[in-house]
Amino acid sequence: MSHAYVIECGELAAGIVTREERGFLFHAAADAFRLLNGQTFRTPQEAQRAAEKLRRKKRSAQDRH
């Protein structure tokens, strides 16, 4: 059973999560997701949702400029 999962947003690899004692630890693979680096999530799916939410926020902010 794997204890590391790749988190992707579209074509972009946002990071990986690794199984830790208290959940899944996020390791950012792209600067756009560094705010999530070091955060612990209950499940890989929760980390996926957080990465997608962050990406939407960044896109929304870029669209306003």
CHARMM internal coordinates of N, CA and C (Angstrom, degrees):
IC EDIT
DIST 1 N 1 CA 1.4499
DIST 1 CA 1 C 1.5225
ANGL 1 N 1 CA 1 C 109.63
DIST 1 C 2 N 1.3151
ANGL 1 CA 1 C 2 N 116.47
DIHE 1 N 1 CA 1 C 2 N 130.74
DIST 2 N 2 CA 1.4533
ANGL 1 C 2 N 2 CA 121.90
DIHE 1 CA 1 C 2 N 2 CA -178.27
DIST 2 CA 2 C 1.5274
ANGL 2 N 2 CA 2 C 110.81
DIHE 1 C 2 N 2 CA 2 C -75.64
DIST 2 C 3 N 1.3057
ANGL 2 CA 2 C 3 N 114.85
DIHE 2 N 2 CA 2 C 3 N 144.77
DIST 3 N 3 CA 1.4581
ANGL 2 C 3 N 3 CA 120.20
DIHE 2 CA 2 C 3 N 3 CA 178.29
DIST 3 CA 3 C 1.5173
ANGL 3 N 3 CA 3 C 111.37
DIHE 2 C 3 N 3 CA 3 C -118.29
DIST 3 C 4 N 1.3259
ANGL 3 CA 3 C 4 N 117.31
DIHE 3 N 3 CA 3 C 4 N 14.23
DIST 4 N 4 CA 1.4582
ANGL 3 C 4 N 4 CA 122.85
DIHE 3 CA 3 C 4 N 4 CA 175.85
DIST 4 CA 4 C 1.5254
ANGL 4 N 4 CA 4 C 108.11
DIHE 3 C 4 N 4 CA 4 C -137.12
DIST 4 C 5 N 1.3151
ANGL 4 CA 4 C 5 N 114.95
DIHE 4 N 4 CA 4 C 5 N 139.22
DIST 5 N 5 CA 1.4617
ANGL 4 C 5 N 5 CA 120.47
DIHE 4 CA 4 C 5 N 5 CA -177.75
DIST 5 CA 5 C 1.5212
ANGL 5 N 5 CA 5 C 109.35
DIHE 4 C 5 N 5 CA 5 C -133.98
DIST 5 C 6 N 1.3211
ANGL 5 CA 5 C 6 N 116.57
DIHE 5 N 5 CA 5 C 6 N 138.06
DIST 6 N 6 CA 1.4585
ANGL 5 C 6 N 6 CA 122.10
DIHE 5 CA 5 C 6 N 6 CA 175.50
DIST 6 CA 6 C 1.5223
ANGL 6 N 6 CA 6 C 107.98
DIHE 5 C 6 N 6 CA 6 C -81.14
DIST 6 C 7 N 1.3224
ANGL 6 CA 6 C 7 N 115.82
DIHE 6 N 6 CA 6 C 7 N 134.32
DIST 7 N 7 CA 1.4594
ANGL 6 C 7 N 7 CA 122.39
DIHE 6 CA 6 C 7 N 7 CA 176.51
DIST 7 CA 7 C 1.5233
ANGL 7 N 7 CA 7 C 106.92
DIHE 6 C 7 N 7 CA 7 C -107.38
DIST 7 C 8 N 1.3244
ANGL 7 CA 7 C 8 N 116.16
DIHE 7 N 7 CA 7 C 8 N 118.93
DIST 8 N 8 CA 1.4621
ANGL 7 C 8 N 8 CA 121.53
DIHE 7 CA 7 C 8 N 8 CA -178.39
DIST 8 CA 8 C 1.5187
ANGL 8 N 8 CA 8 C 110.80
DIHE 7 C 8 N 8 CA 8 C -118.94
DIST 8 C 9 N 1.3142
ANGL 8 CA 8 C 9 N 114.74
DIHE 8 N 8 CA 8 C 9 N 146.01
DIST 9 N 9 CA 1.4641
ANGL 8 C 9 N 9 CA 122.21
DIHE 8 CA 8 C 9 N 9 CA 172.82
DIST 9 CA 9 C 1.5199
ANGL 9 N 9 CA 9 C 106.14
DIHE 8 C 9 N 9 CA 9 C -124.28
DIST 9 C 10 N 1.3129
ANGL 9 CA 9 C 10 N 116.14
DIHE 9 N 9 CA 9 C 10 N 102.85
DIST 10 N 10 CA 1.4580
ANGL 9 C 10 N 10 CA 120.04
DIHE 9 CA 9 C 10 N 10 CA -174.12
DIST 10 CA 10 C 1.5180
ANGL 10 N 10 CA 10 C 108.73
DIHE 9 C 10 N 10 CA 10 C 64.88
DIST 10 C 11 N 1.3074
ANGL 10 CA 10 C 11 N 116.31
DIHE 10 N 10 CA 10 C 11 N -126.96
DIST 11 N 11 CA 1.4617
ANGL 10 C 11 N 11 CA 122.10
DIHE 10 CA 10 C 11 N 11 CA -179.73
DIST 11 CA 11 C 1.5259
ANGL 11 N 11 CA 11 C 112.39
DIHE 10 C 11 N 11 CA 11 C -87.89
DIST 11 C 12 N 1.3207
ANGL 11 CA 11 C 12 N 117.39
DIHE 11 N 11 CA 11 C 12 N -4.97
DIST 12 N 12 CA 1.4601
ANGL 11 C 12 N 12 CA 122.26
DIHE 11 CA 11 C 12 N 12 CA -173.63
DIST 12 CA 12 C 1.5275
ANGL 12 N 12 CA 12 C 111.84
DIHE 11 C 12 N 12 CA 12 C -96.48
DIST 12 C 13 N 1.3203
ANGL 12 CA 12 C 13 N 116.16
DIHE 12 N 12 CA 12 C 13 N 130.21
DIST 13 N 13 CA 1.4657
ANGL 12 C 13 N 13 CA 120.46
DIHE 12 CA 12 C 13 N 13 CA 172.78
DIST 13 CA 13 C 1.5237
ANGL 13 N 13 CA 13 C 107.27
DIHE 12 C 13 N 13 CA 13 C -80.78
DIST 13 C 14 N 1.3245
ANGL 13 CA 13 C 14 N 116.08
DIHE 13 N 13 CA 13 C 14 N 110.26
DIST 14 N 14 CA 1.4635
ANGL 13 C 14 N 14 CA 121.13
DIHE 13 CA 13 C 14 N 14 CA -178.32
DIST 14 CA 14 C 1.5209
ANGL 14 N 14 CA 14 C 110.79
DIHE 13 C 14 N 14 CA 14 C -75.95
DIST 14 C 15 N 1.3256
ANGL 14 CA 14 C 15 N 116.20
DIHE 14 N 14 CA 14 C 15 N -38.52
DIST 15 N 15 CA 1.4545
ANGL 14 C 15 N 15 CA 120.68
DIHE 14 CA 14 C 15 N 15 CA -178.62
DIST 15 CA 15 C 1.5111
ANGL 15 N 15 CA 15 C 110.81
DIHE 14 C 15 N 15 CA 15 C 170.64
DIST 15 C 16 N 1.3099
ANGL 15 CA 15 C 16 N 114.50
DIHE 15 N 15 CA 15 C 16 N -166.13
DIST 16 N 16 CA 1.4613
ANGL 15 C 16 N 16 CA 120.20
DIHE 15 CA 15 C 16 N 16 CA 174.06
DIST 16 CA 16 C 1.5232
ANGL 16 N 16 CA 16 C 107.64
DIHE 15 C 16 N 16 CA 16 C -130.23
DIST 16 C 17 N 1.3203
ANGL 16 CA 16 C 17 N 115.47
DIHE 16 N 16 CA 16 C 17 N 156.07
DIST 17 N 17 CA 1.4564
ANGL 16 C 17 N 17 CA 120.47
DIHE 16 CA 16 C 17 N 17 CA 170.69
DIST 17 CA 17 C 1.5208
ANGL 17 N 17 CA 17 C 107.55
DIHE 16 C 17 N 17 CA 17 C -117.99
DIST 17 C 18 N 1.3026
ANGL 17 CA 17 C 18 N 115.13
DIHE 17 N 17 CA 17 C 18 N 139.02
DIST 18 N 18 CA 1.4600
ANGL 17 C 18 N 18 CA 121.16
DIHE 17 CA 17 C 18 N 18 CA 178.26
DIST 18 CA 18 C 1.5201
ANGL 18 N 18 CA 18 C 109.05
DIHE 17 C 18 N 18 CA 18 C -117.99
DIST 18 C 19 N 1.3124
ANGL 18 CA 18 C 19 N 114.53
DIHE 18 N 18 CA 18 C 19 N 142.70
DIST 19 N 19 CA 1.4638
ANGL 18 C 19 N 19 CA 120.33
DIHE 18 CA 18 C 19 N 19 CA -179.08
DIST 19 CA 19 C 1.5208
ANGL 19 N 19 CA 19 C 109.58
DIHE 18 C 19 N 19 CA 19 C -70.26
DIST 19 C 20 N 1.3122
ANGL 19 CA 19 C 20 N 115.59
DIHE 19 N 19 CA 19 C 20 N 125.36
DIST 20 N 20 CA 1.4580
ANGL 19 C 20 N 20 CA 122.75
DIHE 19 CA 19 C 20 N 20 CA 176.91
DIST 20 CA 20 C 1.5247
ANGL 20 N 20 CA 20 C 107.93
DIHE 19 C 20 N 20 CA 20 C -123.94
DIST 20 C 21 N 1.2945
ANGL 20 CA 20 C 21 N 116.81
DIHE 20 N 20 CA 20 C 21 N 175.21
DIST 21 N 21 CA 1.4644
ANGL 20 C 21 N 21 CA 121.11
DIHE 20 CA 20 C 21 N 21 CA -177.68
DIST 21 CA 21 C 1.5307
ANGL 21 N 21 CA 21 C 112.59
DIHE 20 C 21 N 21 CA 21 C -57.40
DIST 21 C 22 N 1.3250
ANGL 21 CA 21 C 22 N 117.05
DIHE 21 N 21 CA 21 C 22 N -38.51
DIST 22 N 22 CA 1.4680
ANGL 21 C 22 N 22 CA 120.84
DIHE 21 CA 21 C 22 N 22 CA -174.66
DIST 22 CA 22 C 1.5191
ANGL 22 N 22 CA 22 C 114.37
DIHE 21 C 22 N 22 CA 22 C -104.09
DIST 22 C 23 N 1.3020
ANGL 22 CA 22 C 23 N 118.05
DIHE 22 N 22 CA 22 C 23 N 9.18
DIST 23 N 23 CA 1.4615
ANGL 22 C 23 N 23 CA 120.59
DIHE 22 CA 22 C 23 N 23 CA 179.84
DIST 23 CA 23 C 1.5136
ANGL 23 N 23 CA 23 C 111.11
DIHE 22 C 23 N 23 CA 23 C 146.99
DIST 23 C 24 N 1.3178
ANGL 23 CA 23 C 24 N 115.65
DIHE 23 N 23 CA 23 C 24 N -147.22
DIST 24 N 24 CA 1.4606
ANGL 23 C 24 N 24 CA 122.33
DIHE 23 CA 23 C 24 N 24 CA -177.51
DIST 24 CA 24 C 1.5237
ANGL 24 N 24 CA 24 C 109.42
DIHE 23 C 24 N 24 CA 24 C -115.57
DIST 24 C 25 N 1.3161
ANGL 24 CA 24 C 25 N 116.25
DIHE 24 N 24 CA 24 C 25 N 120.39
DIST 25 N 25 CA 1.4602
ANGL 24 C 25 N 25 CA 123.23
DIHE 24 CA 24 C 25 N 25 CA -176.99
DIST 25 CA 25 C 1.5257
ANGL 25 N 25 CA 25 C 109.76
DIHE 24 C 25 N 25 CA 25 C -89.55
DIST 25 C 26 N 1.3413
ANGL 25 CA 25 C 26 N 116.10
DIHE 25 N 25 CA 25 C 26 N 127.77
DIST 26 N 26 CA 1.4659
ANGL 25 C 26 N 26 CA 122.22
DIHE 25 CA 25 C 26 N 26 CA -178.31
DIST 26 CA 26 C 1.5217
ANGL 26 N 26 CA 26 C 109.87
DIHE 25 C 26 N 26 CA 26 C -86.50
DIST 26 C 27 N 1.3268
ANGL 26 CA 26 C 27 N 115.63
DIHE 26 N 26 CA 26 C 27 N 133.37
DIST 27 N 27 CA 1.4637
ANGL 26 C 27 N 27 CA 123.76
DIHE 26 CA 26 C 27 N 27 CA 175.31
DIST 27 CA 27 C 1.5285
ANGL 27 N 27 CA 27 C 106.51
DIHE 26 C 27 N 27 CA 27 C -122.55
DIST 27 C 28 N 1.3127
ANGL 27 CA 27 C 28 N 117.15
DIHE 27 N 27 CA 27 C 28 N 110.12
DIST 28 N 28 CA 1.4636
ANGL 27 C 28 N 28 CA 121.09
DIHE 27 CA 27 C 28 N 28 CA -176.67
DIST 28 CA 28 C 1.5215
ANGL 28 N 28 CA 28 C 111.19
DIHE 27 C 28 N 28 CA 28 C -66.87
DIST 28 C 29 N 1.3271
ANGL 28 CA 28 C 29 N 115.56
DIHE 28 N 28 CA 28 C 29 N 136.59
DIST 29 N 29 CA 1.4640
ANGL 28 C 29 N 29 CA 121.74
DIHE 28 CA 28 C 29 N 29 CA 176.29
DIST 29 CA 29 C 1.5252
ANGL 29 N 29 CA 29 C 110.82
DIHE 28 C 29 N 29 CA 29 C -105.26
DIST 29 C 30 N 1.3276
ANGL 29 CA 29 C 30 N 116.54
DIHE 29 N 29 CA 29 C 30 N -13.74
DIST 30 N 30 CA 1.4612
ANGL 29 C 30 N 30 CA 121.73
DIHE 29 CA 29 C 30 N 30 CA -179.14
DIST 30 CA 30 C 1.5263
ANGL 30 N 30 CA 30 C 108.51
DIHE 29 C 30 N 30 CA 30 C -134.45
DIST 30 C 31 N 1.3279
ANGL 30 CA 30 C 31 N 116.39
DIHE 30 N 30 CA 30 C 31 N 144.04
DIST 31 N 31 CA 1.4641
ANGL 30 C 31 N 31 CA 121.14
DIHE 30 CA 30 C 31 N 31 CA -178.93
DIST 31 CA 31 C 1.5221
ANGL 31 N 31 CA 31 C 112.90
DIHE 30 C 31 N 31 CA 31 C -55.41
DIST 31 C 32 N 1.3120
ANGL 31 CA 31 C 32 N 117.10
DIHE 31 N 31 CA 31 C 32 N -33.37
DIST 32 N 32 CA 1.4634
ANGL 31 C 32 N 32 CA 121.02
DIHE 31 CA 31 C 32 N 32 CA -178.26
DIST 32 CA 32 C 1.5274
ANGL 32 N 32 CA 32 C 112.25
DIHE 31 C 32 N 32 CA 32 C -61.17
DIST 32 C 33 N 1.3222
ANGL 32 CA 32 C 33 N 117.49
DIHE 32 N 32 CA 32 C 33 N -17.81
DIST 33 N 33 CA 1.4630
ANGL 32 C 33 N 33 CA 121.75
DIHE 32 CA 32 C 33 N 33 CA -176.92
DIST 33 CA 33 C 1.5249
ANGL 33 N 33 CA 33 C 112.72
DIHE 32 C 33 N 33 CA 33 C -114.65
DIST 33 C 34 N 1.3208
ANGL 33 CA 33 C 34 N 117.07
DIHE 33 N 33 CA 33 C 34 N 14.27
DIST 34 N 34 CA 1.4669
ANGL 33 C 34 N 34 CA 120.05
DIHE 33 CA 33 C 34 N 34 CA -176.92
DIST 34 CA 34 C 1.5258
ANGL 34 N 34 CA 34 C 112.86
DIHE 33 C 34 N 34 CA 34 C -64.18
DIST 34 C 35 N 1.3326
ANGL 34 CA 34 C 35 N 118.22
DIHE 34 N 34 CA 34 C 35 N -22.50
DIST 35 N 35 CA 1.4664
ANGL 34 C 35 N 35 CA 120.47
DIHE 34 CA 34 C 35 N 35 CA 176.56
DIST 35 CA 35 C 1.5290
ANGL 35 N 35 CA 35 C 111.87
DIHE 34 C 35 N 35 CA 35 C -63.98
DIST 35 C 36 N 1.3170
ANGL 35 CA 35 C 36 N 116.94
DIHE 35 N 35 CA 35 C 36 N -23.45
DIST 36 N 36 CA 1.4638
ANGL 35 C 36 N 36 CA 121.31
DIHE 35 CA 35 C 36 N 36 CA 179.00
DIST 36 CA 36 C 1.5265
ANGL 36 N 36 CA 36 C 112.29
DIHE 35 C 36 N 36 CA 36 C -89.20
DIST 36 C 37 N 1.3329
ANGL 36 CA 36 C 37 N 116.22
DIHE 36 N 36 CA 36 C 37 N -12.91
DIST 37 N 37 CA 1.4579
ANGL 36 C 37 N 37 CA 120.70
DIHE 36 CA 36 C 37 N 37 CA -176.39
DIST 37 CA 37 C 1.5319
ANGL 37 N 37 CA 37 C 110.87
DIHE 36 C 37 N 37 CA 37 C -58.20
DIST 37 C 38 N 1.3147
ANGL 37 CA 37 C 38 N 115.79
DIHE 37 N 37 CA 37 C 38 N 127.29
DIST 38 N 38 CA 1.4539
ANGL 37 C 38 N 38 CA 120.68
DIHE 37 CA 37 C 38 N 38 CA 178.62
DIST 38 CA 38 C 1.5195
ANGL 38 N 38 CA 38 C 115.13
DIHE 37 C 38 N 38 CA 38 C 88.55
DIST 38 C 39 N 1.3273
ANGL 38 CA 38 C 39 N 117.40
DIHE 38 N 38 CA 38 C 39 N -7.26
DIST 39 N 39 CA 1.4595
ANGL 38 C 39 N 39 CA 120.12
DIHE 38 CA 38 C 39 N 39 CA 178.28
DIST 39 CA 39 C 1.5249
ANGL 39 N 39 CA 39 C 109.97
DIHE 38 C 39 N 39 CA 39 C -78.55
DIST 39 C 40 N 1.3178
ANGL 39 CA 39 C 40 N 115.54
DIHE 39 N 39 CA 39 C 40 N 148.25
DIST 40 N 40 CA 1.4568
ANGL 39 C 40 N 40 CA 121.75
DIHE 39 CA 39 C 40 N 40 CA 178.22
DIST 40 CA 40 C 1.5206
ANGL 40 N 40 CA 40 C 109.47
DIHE 39 C 40 N 40 CA 40 C -106.96
DIST 40 C 41 N 1.3157
ANGL 40 CA 40 C 41 N 115.87
DIHE 40 N 40 CA 40 C 41 N 134.75
DIST 41 N 41 CA 1.4627
ANGL 40 C 41 N 41 CA 122.89
DIHE 40 CA 40 C 41 N 41 CA -179.88
DIST 41 CA 41 C 1.5229
ANGL 41 N 41 CA 41 C 109.18
DIHE 40 C 41 N 41 CA 41 C -120.66
DIST 41 C 42 N 1.3251
ANGL 41 CA 41 C 42 N 116.19
DIHE 41 N 41 CA 41 C 42 N 152.34
DIST 42 N 42 CA 1.4642
ANGL 41 C 42 N 42 CA 120.32
DIHE 41 CA 41 C 42 N 42 CA -179.99
DIST 42 CA 42 C 1.5185
ANGL 42 N 42 CA 42 C 112.22
DIHE 41 C 42 N 42 CA 42 C -67.33
DIST 42 C 43 N 1.3481
ANGL 42 CA 42 C 43 N 116.17
DIHE 42 N 42 CA 42 C 43 N -36.03
DIST 43 N 43 CA 1.4639
ANGL 42 C 43 N 43 CA 121.41
DIHE 42 CA 42 C 43 N 43 CA -177.41
DIST 43 CA 43 C 1.5268
ANGL 43 N 43 CA 43 C 109.40
DIHE 42 C 43 N 43 CA 43 C -141.09
DIST 43 C 44 N 1.3334
ANGL 43 CA 43 C 44 N 117.81
DIHE 43 N 43 CA 43 C 44 N 160.65
DIST 44 N 44 CA 1.4610
ANGL 43 C 44 N 44 CA 119.72
DIHE 43 CA 43 C 44 N 44 CA 173.03
DIST 44 CA 44 C 1.5351
ANGL 44 N 44 CA 44 C 111.63
DIHE 43 C 44 N 44 CA 44 C -60.64
DIST 44 C 45 N 1.3230
ANGL 44 CA 44 C 45 N 117.03
DIHE 44 N 44 CA 44 C 45 N -33.66
DIST 45 N 45 CA 1.4647
ANGL 44 C 45 N 45 CA 120.62
DIHE 44 CA 44 C 45 N 45 CA 179.59
DIST 45 CA 45 C 1.5284
ANGL 45 N 45 CA 45 C 111.15
DIHE 44 C 45 N 45 CA 45 C -64.81
DIST 45 C 46 N 1.3168
ANGL 45 CA 45 C 46 N 116.65
DIHE 45 N 45 CA 45 C 46 N -36.59
DIST 46 N 46 CA 1.4632
ANGL 45 C 46 N 46 CA 120.39
DIHE 45 CA 45 C 46 N 46 CA 176.97
DIST 46 CA 46 C 1.5321
ANGL 46 N 46 CA 46 C 110.10
DIHE 45 C 46 N 46 CA 46 C -64.84
DIST 46 C 47 N 1.3177
ANGL 46 CA 46 C 47 N 117.07
DIHE 46 N 46 CA 46 C 47 N -40.19
DIST 47 N 47 CA 1.4626
ANGL 46 C 47 N 47 CA 121.51
DIHE 46 CA 46 C 47 N 47 CA 176.81
DIST 47 CA 47 C 1.5252
ANGL 47 N 47 CA 47 C 110.30
DIHE 46 C 47 N 47 CA 47 C -64.62
DIST 47 C 48 N 1.3150
ANGL 47 CA 47 C 48 N 116.93
DIHE 47 N 47 CA 47 C 48 N -39.79
DIST 48 N 48 CA 1.4653
ANGL 47 C 48 N 48 CA 122.11
DIHE 47 CA 47 C 48 N 48 CA 177.77
DIST 48 CA 48 C 1.5275
ANGL 48 N 48 CA 48 C 110.20
DIHE 47 C 48 N 48 CA 48 C -60.11
DIST 48 C 49 N 1.3228
ANGL 48 CA 48 C 49 N 116.63
DIHE 48 N 48 CA 48 C 49 N -47.11
DIST 49 N 49 CA 1.4694
ANGL 48 C 49 N 49 CA 120.96
DIHE 48 CA 48 C 49 N 49 CA 179.53
DIST 49 CA 49 C 1.5268
ANGL 49 N 49 CA 49 C 111.19
DIHE 48 C 49 N 49 CA 49 C -62.44
DIST 49 C 50 N 1.3226
ANGL 49 CA 49 C 50 N 117.31
DIHE 49 N 49 CA 49 C 50 N -39.89
DIST 50 N 50 CA 1.4665
ANGL 49 C 50 N 50 CA 120.98
DIHE 49 CA 49 C 50 N 50 CA 178.95
DIST 50 CA 50 C 1.5261
ANGL 50 N 50 CA 50 C 110.93
DIHE 49 C 50 N 50 CA 50 C -64.70
DIST 50 C 51 N 1.3219
ANGL 50 CA 50 C 51 N 117.31
DIHE 50 N 50 CA 50 C 51 N -41.02
DIST 51 N 51 CA 1.4649
ANGL 50 C 51 N 51 CA 121.03
DIHE 50 CA 50 C 51 N 51 CA 178.83
DIST 51 CA 51 C 1.5253
ANGL 51 N 51 CA 51 C 110.65
DIHE 50 C 51 N 51 CA 51 C -65.63
DIST 51 C 52 N 1.3168
ANGL 51 CA 51 C 52 N 117.16
DIHE 51 N 51 CA 51 C 52 N -42.06
DIST 52 N 52 CA 1.4647
ANGL 51 C 52 N 52 CA 120.54
DIHE 51 CA 51 C 52 N 52 CA 178.67
DIST 52 CA 52 C 1.5258
ANGL 52 N 52 CA 52 C 111.11
DIHE 51 C 52 N 52 CA 52 C -65.53
DIST 52 C 53 N 1.3179
ANGL 52 CA 52 C 53 N 117.18
DIHE 52 N 52 CA 52 C 53 N -39.74
DIST 53 N 53 CA 1.4645
ANGL 52 C 53 N 53 CA 121.41
DIHE 52 CA 52 C 53 N 53 CA 178.33
DIST 53 CA 53 C 1.5300
ANGL 53 N 53 CA 53 C 110.31
DIHE 52 C 53 N 53 CA 53 C -63.73
DIST 53 C 54 N 1.3283
ANGL 53 CA 53 C 54 N 117.41
DIHE 53 N 53 CA 53 C 54 N -44.43
DIST 54 N 54 CA 1.4598
ANGL 53 C 54 N 54 CA 121.47
DIHE 53 CA 53 C 54 N 54 CA 178.17
DIST 54 CA 54 C 1.5217
ANGL 54 N 54 CA 54 C 110.59
DIHE 53 C 54 N 54 CA 54 C -62.00
DIST 54 C 55 N 1.3067
ANGL 54 CA 54 C 55 N 117.57
DIHE 54 N 54 CA 54 C 55 N -41.87
DIST 55 N 55 CA 1.4667
ANGL 54 C 55 N 55 CA 121.16
DIHE 54 CA 54 C 55 N 55 CA 179.31
DIST 55 CA 55 C 1.5309
ANGL 55 N 55 CA 55 C 110.94
DIHE 54 C 55 N 55 CA 55 C -63.07
DIST 55 C 56 N 1.3373
ANGL 55 CA 55 C 56 N 116.77
DIHE 55 N 55 CA 55 C 56 N -42.42
DIST 56 N 56 CA 1.4694
ANGL 55 C 56 N 56 CA 120.02
DIHE 55 CA 55 C 56 N 56 CA 177.68
DIST 56 CA 56 C 1.5234
ANGL 56 N 56 CA 56 C 111.15
DIHE 55 C 56 N 56 CA 56 C -62.07
DIST 56 C 57 N 1.3287
ANGL 56 CA 56 C 57 N 117.50
DIHE 56 N 56 CA 56 C 57 N -41.71
DIST 57 N 57 CA 1.4645
ANGL 56 C 57 N 57 CA 121.36
DIHE 56 CA 56 C 57 N 57 CA 179.13
DIST 57 CA 57 C 1.5210
ANGL 57 N 57 CA 57 C 110.80
DIHE 56 C 57 N 57 CA 57 C -62.37
DIST 57 C 58 N 1.3162
ANGL 57 CA 57 C 58 N 116.67
DIHE 57 N 57 CA 57 C 58 N -43.47
DIST 58 N 58 CA 1.4625
ANGL 57 C 58 N 58 CA 120.46
DIHE 57 CA 57 C 58 N 58 CA -179.74
DIST 58 CA 58 C 1.5261
ANGL 58 N 58 CA 58 C 111.04
DIHE 57 C 58 N 58 CA 58 C -65.66
DIST 58 C 59 N 1.3247
ANGL 58 CA 58 C 59 N 117.18
DIHE 58 N 58 CA 58 C 59 N -40.40
DIST 59 N 59 CA 1.4673
ANGL 58 C 59 N 59 CA 120.54
DIHE 58 CA 58 C 59 N 59 CA 177.69
DIST 59 CA 59 C 1.5219
ANGL 59 N 59 CA 59 C 110.93
DIHE 58 C 59 N 59 CA 59 C -64.76
DIST 59 C 60 N 1.3224
ANGL 59 CA 59 C 60 N 116.61
DIHE 59 N 59 CA 59 C 60 N -41.79
DIST 60 N 60 CA 1.4580
ANGL 59 C 60 N 60 CA 121.68
DIHE 59 CA 59 C 60 N 60 CA 179.59
DIST 60 CA 60 C 1.5295
ANGL 60 N 60 CA 60 C 110.11
DIHE 59 C 60 N 60 CA 60 C -62.40
DIST 60 C 61 N 1.3185
ANGL 60 CA 60 C 61 N 117.07
DIHE 60 N 60 CA 60 C 61 N -42.54
DIST 61 N 61 CA 1.4620
ANGL 60 C 61 N 61 CA 121.39
DIHE 60 CA 60 C 61 N 61 CA 178.95
DIST 61 CA 61 C 1.5238
ANGL 61 N 61 CA 61 C 110.66
DIHE 60 C 61 N 61 CA 61 C -64.78
DIST 61 C 62 N 1.3277
ANGL 61 CA 61 C 62 N 117.65
DIHE 61 N 61 CA 61 C 62 N -38.72
DIST 62 N 62 CA 1.4620
ANGL 61 C 62 N 62 CA 121.20
DIHE 61 CA 61 C 62 N 62 CA 178.74
DIST 62 CA 62 C 1.5191
ANGL 62 N 62 CA 62 C 111.01
DIHE 61 C 62 N 62 CA 62 C -67.87
DIST 62 C 63 N 1.3192
ANGL 62 CA 62 C 63 N 117.11
DIHE 62 N 62 CA 62 C 63 N -37.17
DIST 63 N 63 CA 1.4617
ANGL 62 C 63 N 63 CA 121.19
DIHE 62 CA 62 C 63 N 63 CA -179.77
DIST 63 CA 63 C 1.5201
ANGL 63 N 63 CA 63 C 111.84
DIHE 62 C 63 N 63 CA 63 C -65.37
DIST 63 C 64 N 1.3286
ANGL 63 CA 63 C 64 N 117.45
DIHE 63 N 63 CA 63 C 64 N -28.55
DIST 64 N 64 CA 1.4623
ANGL 63 C 64 N 64 CA 121.52
DIHE 63 CA 63 C 64 N 64 CA -179.28
DIST 64 CA 64 C 1.5154
ANGL 64 N 64 CA 64 C 112.07
DIHE 63 C 64 N 64 CA 64 C -76.93
DIST 64 C 65 N 1.3280
ANGL 64 CA 64 C 65 N 118.22
DIHE 64 N 64 CA 64 C 65 N -14.32
DIST 65 N 65 CA 1.4748
ANGL 64 C 65 N 65 CA 120.80
DIHE 64 CA 64 C 65 N 65 CA -176.98
DIST 65 CA 65 C 1.4853
ANGL 65 N 65 CA 65 C 111.21
DIHE 64 C 65 N 65 CA 65 C -94.36
END
COOR INIT
IC SEED 1 N 1 CA 1 C
IC BUILD
